[in-house]
């Protein structure tokens, strides 16, 4: 059996199956890379799932992949000659949206399809912090998007929160009298078969 080396794995394979904790890790890892070197986003080019590698358990950018024309993961204002921190934040938000939801933002058109009147997508109510951060990151106006530092701060916090929640395991609900009563009722033959049972006549 041939094994695919981890160095060749990309975030693209997570699309539609990405867990919240993984999304927070991606935001944490990539924002740390960008913050480590000021203005490091310049010359980075397109940020997209297929350009994000998994190496030694961390997400990193694939420096060898180059895309000349802005794609669906590029901010609406992004051009080959215009790069900014705000545009990078938009791309990270669009990437996380794609990995969680399995489809690109703006009905698959990405930044090219976004207008100032476009409704901002919201991912899932069970992921409120992540969904709200991604929604803000996808704002049409660059000034309304969070900074990379804010993305990193939230990602580190919520990644750690997710790890603690996973370690603690699922919360068990305390049974109340109503729960016991409803459970007993659900186990009864009347609940399973509500129609009256009549003996056959021959």
KAWO-V968553 format. One record per residue. N is the residue number from 0. BURIAL is # if it has 16 or more other ideal C-beta (glycine too) atoms within 10 Angstrom, else .. D_FIRST is the distance of its C-alpha to the first C-alpha in whole Angstrom. Layout:
BEGIN
N	BURIAL	D_FIRST
N	BURIAL	D_FIRST
END
This chain:
BEGIN
0	.	0
1	.	4
2	.	6
3	.	10
4	.	13
5	.	15
6	.	18
7	.	17
8	.	17
9	#	20
10	#	23
11	.	23
12	.	20
13	#	22
14	#	25
15	.	26
16	.	24
17	#	26
18	.	27
19	#	31
20	#	30
21	#	27
22	#	30
23	#	32
24	#	30
25	#	29
26	#	33
27	#	33
28	#	31
29	#	32
30	#	36
31	.	36
32	#	34
33	#	37
34	#	40
35	.	39
36	.	41
37	.	43
38	.	43
39	.	40
40	#	39
41	.	41
42	.	39
43	#	36
44	#	36
45	#	34
46	#	32
47	#	30
48	#	26
49	#	25
50	#	26
51	#	25
52	#	23
53	#	21
54	.	21
55	.	22
56	.	22
57	.	25
58	#	26
59	.	27
60	#	28
61	#	27
62	.	29
63	.	28
64	.	28
65	.	32
66	.	33
67	.	37
68	.	38
69	#	38
70	#	36
71	#	35
72	#	35
73	#	38
74	#	41
75	#	44
76	#	46
77	#	43
78	.	44
79	.	42
80	.	45
81	.	46
82	#	43
83	#	44
84	#	43
85	#	44
86	#	42
87	#	39
88	#	39
89	#	40
90	#	36
91	#	35
92	#	36
93	#	35
94	#	31
95	#	32
96	#	33
97	#	31
98	#	28
99	#	30
100	#	31
101	.	29
102	.	31
103	#	33
104	#	37
105	#	40
106	.	39
107	.	36
108	.	38
109	#	38
110	#	41
111	.	42
112	.	43
113	#	45
114	.	48
115	.	51
116	.	51
117	.	48
118	.	47
119	#	44
120	#	41
121	.	41
122	#	37
123	.	38
124	.	41
125	.	38
126	#	37
127	.	41
128	.	41
129	#	38
130	#	39
131	.	42
132	#	41
133	#	39
134	.	42
135	#	44
136	#	42
137	#	42
138	#	46
139	#	47
140	.	49
141	.	48
142	.	50
143	.	49
144	#	46
145	#	45
146	.	45
147	#	41
148	.	43
149	.	43
150	#	40
151	#	39
152	.	41
153	#	40
154	#	36
155	#	37
156	.	39
157	#	37
158	#	34
159	.	35
160	.	37
161	#	34
162	.	32
163	.	35
164	.	35
165	.	32
166	.	33
167	.	36
168	.	34
169	.	36
170	.	39
171	.	41
172	.	44
173	.	47
174	.	49
175	.	52
176	.	55
177	.	54
178	.	50
179	.	51
180	.	54
181	.	51
182	.	49
183	.	51
184	.	52
185	.	49
186	.	48
187	.	51
188	.	52
189	.	54
190	.	51
191	.	48
192	.	51
193	.	54
194	.	56
195	.	59
196	.	58
197	.	61
198	.	61
199	.	61
200	.	65
201	.	65
END
